Amino acid sequence: MTTYIEKLKSQRLKFTPRREAILNYFIKEGRCLTPEDVWNQLKKNFKRIGFPSVYRNLESFEDCGILVKIQREERRLYYALCHSHSNDHHHHIVCVKCGKVEDVDGCALASMGRASGFKVLKHFVQLEGLCPKCV
């Protein structure tokens, strides 16, 4: 939790009770969640919380490197906790059965672009498969 709080503070964002509840929910669930999932969970403890507020917090968490956006087959937007404690470039693998998300360290794609004379500005890779529990 400390690393996530530091990431928030590095972006000049406060660690509020709502943000704490969002983080705890992702930690507890251990899988990717939709913004609607998070909103429905938070409504149980916060009487006045709107969907736009939840969505803005999820976007802020993504900007800080706490969450990562996940695209699933049904083209719904999901978020998952990024377990990397560094800001090093990395990718993620998603279990297509249970929604568990793990970090994949290292990336050779930027060097492939440089070999072609390109300056790679950004890229996105999402691996999908079955986690050991679901195999």
C-alpha positions as CSV (number, residue, x, y, z in Angstrom):
1,M,0.0,0.0,0.0
2,T,2.9,2.4,0.8
3,T,4.2,2.3,-2.8
4,Y,0.8,3.2,-4.1
5,I,0.4,6.1,-1.7
6,E,3.9,7.3,-2.8
7,K,2.8,7.1,-6.4
8,L,-0.3,9.2,-5.7
9,K,1.7,11.8,-3.8
10,S,4.3,12.0,-6.6
11,Q,1.5,13.2,-8.8
12,R,0.3,15.7,-6.1
13,L,-2.8,13.6,-5.4
14,K,-4.2,13.2,-1.9
15,F,-4.8,9.8,-0.3
16,T,-8.5,10.2,0.5
17,P,-10.9,7.7,2.0
18,R,-12.4,7.1,-1.4
19,R,-9.1,6.5,-3.0
20,E,-8.1,4.2,-0.2
21,A,-11.4,2.2,-0.7
22,I,-10.7,1.9,-4.4
23,L,-7.2,0.6,-3.8
24,N,-8.3,-1.8,-1.1
25,Y,-11.0,-3.2,-3.4
26,F,-8.5,-3.9,-6.2
27,I,-6.1,-5.5,-3.7
28,K,-8.9,-7.7,-2.3
29,E,-10.3,-8.8,-5.6
30,G,-6.9,-9.5,-7.3
31,R,-8.4,-9.3,-10.8
32,C,-9.5,-6.7,-13.4
33,L,-12.6,-4.8,-12.7
34,T,-14.9,-2.5,-14.6
35,P,-15.6,1.1,-13.5
36,E,-19.1,-0.1,-12.7
37,D,-17.8,-2.8,-10.4
38,V,-15.9,-0.2,-8.5
39,W,-18.8,2.2,-8.3
40,N,-21.2,-0.5,-7.1
41,Q,-18.7,-1.4,-4.4
42,L,-18.1,2.1,-3.2
43,K,-21.8,3.0,-3.1
44,K,-22.0,0.6,-0.2
45,N,-19.8,2.7,2.0
46,F,-20.1,6.2,0.5
47,K,-23.6,7.6,0.3
48,R,-22.7,10.4,-2.1
49,I,-20.4,9.1,-4.8
50,G,-21.1,9.5,-8.5
51,F,-19.9,7.4,-11.3
52,P,-17.9,10.3,-12.9
53,S,-16.0,10.7,-9.7
54,V,-15.1,7.0,-9.6
55,Y,-14.0,7.1,-13.3
56,R,-11.8,10.2,-12.7
57,N,-10.1,8.4,-9.8
58,L,-9.5,5.3,-11.9
59,E,-8.0,7.5,-14.7
60,S,-5.8,9.3,-12.1
61,F,-4.6,5.9,-10.8
62,E,-3.7,4.9,-14.3
63,D,-1.8,8.1,-14.9
64,C,0.2,7.4,-11.7
65,G,1.0,3.8,-12.7
66,I,-1.1,2.2,-10.0
67,L,-3.7,0.8,-12.4
68,V,-3.5,-0.4,-16.0
69,K,-6.3,-0.4,-18.5
70,I,-7.3,-3.8,-19.8
71,Q,-9.2,-4.4,-23.1
72,R,-11.2,-7.6,-23.0
73,E,-12.9,-9.4,-26.0
74,E,-16.3,-7.9,-25.3
75,R,-14.6,-4.5,-25.8
76,R,-15.5,-3.3,-22.3
77,L,-13.1,-1.2,-20.3
78,Y,-11.4,-2.8,-17.3
79,Y,-8.8,-1.7,-14.9
80,A,-6.3,-3.8,-12.9
81,L,-3.8,-3.2,-10.2
82,C,-0.3,-2.9,-11.6
83,H,2.1,-4.7,-9.2
84,S,5.3,-3.2,-10.5
85,H,6.9,-1.0,-7.9
86,S,9.1,0.8,-10.4
87,N,8.2,3.0,-13.3
88,D,10.1,0.8,-15.7
89,H,8.3,0.0,-19.0
90,H,6.6,-3.4,-18.9
91,H,3.5,-5.2,-20.1
92,H,0.7,-7.3,-18.6
93,I,-0.8,-10.8,-19.1
94,V,-4.5,-11.3,-18.4
95,C,-6.2,-14.6,-17.6
96,V,-9.1,-14.9,-20.0
97,K,-11.0,-17.1,-17.5
98,C,-10.7,-15.4,-14.1
99,G,-9.4,-11.9,-15.0
100,K,-6.2,-12.2,-13.0
101,V,-3.5,-9.7,-14.2
102,E,0.2,-10.1,-13.8
103,D,3.2,-8.0,-14.8
104,V,5.5,-9.1,-17.6
105,D,9.0,-7.6,-17.2
106,G,11.1,-6.5,-20.1
107,C,10.3,-5.5,-23.6
108,A,12.2,-5.8,-26.8
109,L,9.7,-3.9,-29.0
110,A,11.3,-0.5,-28.7
111,S,14.7,-1.8,-29.9
112,M,13.0,-3.5,-32.9
113,G,11.6,-0.1,-33.9
114,R,15.0,1.6,-33.5
115,A,16.6,-1.1,-35.7
116,S,14.2,0.1,-38.5
117,G,15.2,3.7,-38.0
118,F,12.1,4.7,-36.1
119,K,12.0,6.5,-32.8
120,V,9.3,4.6,-30.9
121,L,7.2,7.0,-28.9
122,K,4.8,4.4,-27.3
123,H,3.3,1.0,-27.8
124,F,0.8,-1.3,-26.1
125,V,1.0,-5.0,-25.7
126,Q,-1.5,-7.1,-23.8
127,L,-0.9,-10.8,-23.5
128,E,-3.8,-13.1,-22.8
129,G,-3.8,-16.7,-21.5
130,L,-4.8,-18.9,-18.6
131,C,-3.2,-18.4,-15.2
132,P,-1.9,-21.5,-13.3
133,K,-5.1,-21.7,-11.2
134,C,-7.3,-21.8,-14.3
135,V,-5.3,-24.2,-16.5
